[in-house]
Amino acid sequence: MEPLPERPLTLAEIQEYVAKMEVERGFSDSTLVEQVLKLAEETGEVCKAVRKRASLKVDPNSAVGGLGEELADVLIYLAALANREGIDLSQALRDKELVNTTRTWN
């Protein structure tokens, strides 16, 4: 794969990159269920990274990456899930924010 450009990426570019990356690395056959479970696991690793940053106890036998690394993993799995379902994350965000503008926030 070509390396990612040294500039901010759009959500569409991230989704396109993840789609290509999954094919190249042999992950494109993973099911939606497998991907959502991996997303949940990575979300747990984000929590561990935050615990570590906050100097809270973390299982010493647990591998904990940096927060940025774990957030990137979550983004990859999120894009993979969206790709499997044909969801344009940019449009999904726009649609959701239209709904959110009608909500009352406390």
C-alpha positions as CSV (number, residue, x, y, z in Angstrom):
1,M,0.0,0.0,0.0
2,E,1.0,3.5,-0.5
3,P,1.7,5.4,2.7
4,L,-0.9,7.8,3.9
5,P,-0.4,11.4,2.9
6,E,1.0,13.9,5.4
7,R,-2.1,16.0,5.6
8,P,-5.5,15.7,7.3
9,L,-7.7,13.0,5.7
10,T,-11.4,13.1,5.0
11,L,-13.6,10.4,6.3
12,A,-14.1,9.2,2.7
13,E,-10.3,8.9,2.3
14,I,-10.1,7.0,5.5
15,Q,-12.9,4.6,4.4
16,E,-11.2,4.1,1.1
17,Y,-7.8,3.5,2.7
18,V,-9.3,1.0,5.1
19,A,-11.1,-0.9,2.3
20,K,-7.8,-1.3,0.4
21,M,-5.9,-2.2,3.5
22,E,-8.3,-4.9,4.5
23,V,-8.0,-6.5,1.0
24,E,-4.2,-6.3,1.1
25,R,-3.9,-7.7,4.6
26,G,-6.5,-10.4,4.1
27,F,-9.2,-9.0,6.5
28,S,-11.9,-8.3,3.9
29,D,-13.7,-11.6,4.5
30,S,-14.3,-10.8,8.2
31,T,-18.0,-10.6,9.0
32,L,-19.9,-7.7,10.4
33,V,-20.2,-9.5,13.7
34,E,-16.4,-10.2,13.8
35,Q,-15.7,-6.6,13.0
36,V,-18.0,-5.2,15.7
37,L,-16.5,-7.5,18.3
38,K,-13.0,-6.3,17.3
39,L,-14.3,-2.7,17.6
40,A,-15.5,-3.4,21.1
41,E,-12.2,-4.9,22.0
42,E,-10.3,-1.9,20.7
43,T,-12.7,0.4,22.6
44,G,-11.7,-1.4,25.8
45,E,-8.0,-0.8,24.9
46,V,-8.8,2.9,24.6
47,C,-10.2,2.7,28.1
48,K,-7.0,1.0,29.3
49,A,-4.9,3.7,27.6
50,V,-6.9,6.4,29.4
51,R,-6.5,4.6,32.7
52,K,-2.8,4.4,32.1
53,R,-2.6,8.1,31.3
54,A,-4.6,8.9,34.4
55,S,-2.1,6.8,36.5
56,L,-4.9,4.4,37.5
57,K,-4.1,0.7,37.9
58,V,-3.9,-1.4,34.8
59,D,-3.5,-5.1,34.7
60,P,0.3,-5.6,34.4
61,N,-0.3,-8.6,32.1
62,S,-2.3,-6.5,29.7
63,A,-0.6,-4.9,26.7
64,V,-1.6,-1.2,26.6
65,G,-0.7,1.0,23.6
66,G,-0.7,4.7,23.6
67,L,-4.0,6.5,23.4
68,G,-3.4,7.7,19.8
69,E,-2.6,4.2,18.7
70,E,-5.7,2.8,20.3
71,L,-7.9,5.5,18.9
72,A,-6.5,4.8,15.4
73,D,-7.5,1.1,15.8
74,V,-11.0,2.2,16.7
75,L,-11.2,4.4,13.7
76,I,-10.0,1.6,11.4
77,Y,-12.6,-0.8,12.7
78,L,-15.3,1.8,12.6
79,A,-14.5,2.5,8.9
80,A,-14.4,-1.2,8.2
81,L,-17.9,-1.6,9.7
82,A,-19.2,1.3,7.7
83,N,-17.7,-0.1,4.5
84,R,-19.3,-3.5,5.0
85,E,-22.7,-1.9,5.3
86,G,-22.2,0.7,2.5
87,I,-22.4,3.6,5.0
88,D,-20.7,6.9,4.0
89,L,-19.5,8.1,7.4
90,S,-19.5,11.7,6.3
91,Q,-23.1,11.6,5.3
92,A,-24.0,9.6,8.4
93,L,-22.4,12.4,10.5
94,R,-24.4,15.1,8.7
95,D,-27.6,13.2,9.0
96,K,-27.1,12.6,12.8
97,E,-26.2,16.2,13.4
98,L,-29.5,17.3,11.7
99,V,-31.3,15.1,14.3
100,N,-29.1,16.4,17.1
101,T,-30.0,20.0,16.3
102,T,-33.6,19.3,17.4
103,R,-32.6,17.9,20.7
104,T,-32.3,19.7,24.0
105,W,-29.0,19.4,25.7
106,N,-28.6,19.8,29.4
